[in-house]
Amino acid sequence: MSELQRVSMIARTAIALMITTSAALAGPAAAPADREALRQHCTGDYLSYCGEFAPDSAEVRACFKQNKAKLSPNCQAAITSYNKAQKRADLR
C-alpha cells in the first residue's frame, strides 16, 4: 500500500468517525451511547458503501437507506436503535 493510499484510508476512517459521531442518520438529540454504537458498528459499512459522500450529509443518509440490506446486522441494529432514540427525543 502506498503512502498516499494509507493517508487516504486514514482520512476516510476519520470522516467515518465524524459522520457517526455527528449523527449520520439524524439530529443531535440521540444519546451518546447510540452515537457510539453507530461509530462502533457502522464505520466499516460507511467506508464500504457511502465513503464517497461528505459526512453528515443527506447523501450519506440516503446511501445508508439505499444499502440497508447490505449493511452488517450490527450496523442495522445500531441504526434502528439510534432512530428510535431520535423519535423518543423528538416527542419530549
C-alpha positions in Angstrom: 0.0 0.0 0.0 1.5 3.3 -1.0 1.8 6.3 1.4 -0.9 8.2 -0.5 -3.3 5.2 -0.2 -2.6 4.9 3.5 -3.2 8.6 4.2 -6.4 8.4 2.1 -7.6 5.4 4.2 -6.8 7.2 7.4 -8.7 10.3 6.2 -11.7 8.3 5.2 -11.8 6.5 8.5 -11.6 9.8 10.3 -14.5 11.1 8.2 -16.5 7.9 9.0 -15.9 8.5 12.7 -17.0 12.1 12.4 -20.1 11.2 10.5 -21.3 8.7 13.0 -20.3 10.9 15.9 -22.2 13.9 14.5 -25.3 11.9 13.9 -25.0 10.5 10.4 -28.7 9.5 10.3 -30.5 12.2 12.3 -30.2 15.2 14.5 -28.2 15.7 17.6 -30.7 14.6 20.3 -29.7 10.9 20.4 -27.9 9.6 23.5 -24.2 9.3 23.4 -24.4 5.6 23.7 -26.5 5.4 20.5 -23.9 7.6 18.7 -21.1 5.3 20.0 -22.9 2.3 18.7 -23.2 3.9 15.2 -19.4 4.6 15.3 -18.5 1.1 16.5 -20.8 -0.8 14.2 -21.2 1.3 11.1 -17.8 2.7 10.3 -16.8 -0.2 8.0 -20.2 -0.1 6.2 -19.8 3.7 5.7 -16.4 3.1 4.2 -17.6 0.3 2.0 -20.8 1.8 0.7 -21.0 5.5 1.4 -17.5 6.8 1.9 -17.5 9.0 -1.2 -20.1 11.3 0.4 -19.5 14.1 2.8 -20.0 13.3 6.5 -23.4 14.2 8.0 -24.9 14.8 4.6 -28.3 14.0 3.1 -26.4 11.8 0.6 -24.9 9.6 3.3 -28.3 9.2 4.9 -29.8 8.3 1.5 -26.9 5.9 0.8 -27.4 4.1 4.1 -31.1 3.7 3.4 -30.4 2.5 -0.2 -27.8 0.0 1.1 -29.7 -1.1 4.2 -29.9 -4.7 3.1 -26.1 -4.8 2.6 -25.2 -3.3 5.9 -23.9 -5.6 8.7 -26.5 -6.8 11.1 -24.8 -4.9 14.0 -24.9 -1.7 11.9 -28.6 -2.2 11.1 -29.3 -2.7 14.7 -27.4 0.4 15.7 -29.3 2.5 13.1 -32.6 1.2 14.4 -31.7 2.0 18.0 -30.4 5.4 17.0 -33.6 6.2 15.1 -35.8 5.1 18.0 -33.8 7.3 20.4 -34.3 10.2 18.0 -38.0 9.7 17.8 -38.2 9.5 21.6 -36.2 12.7 21.9 -38.4 14.4 19.4 -41.5 13.6 21.5 -40.1 15.4 24.5 
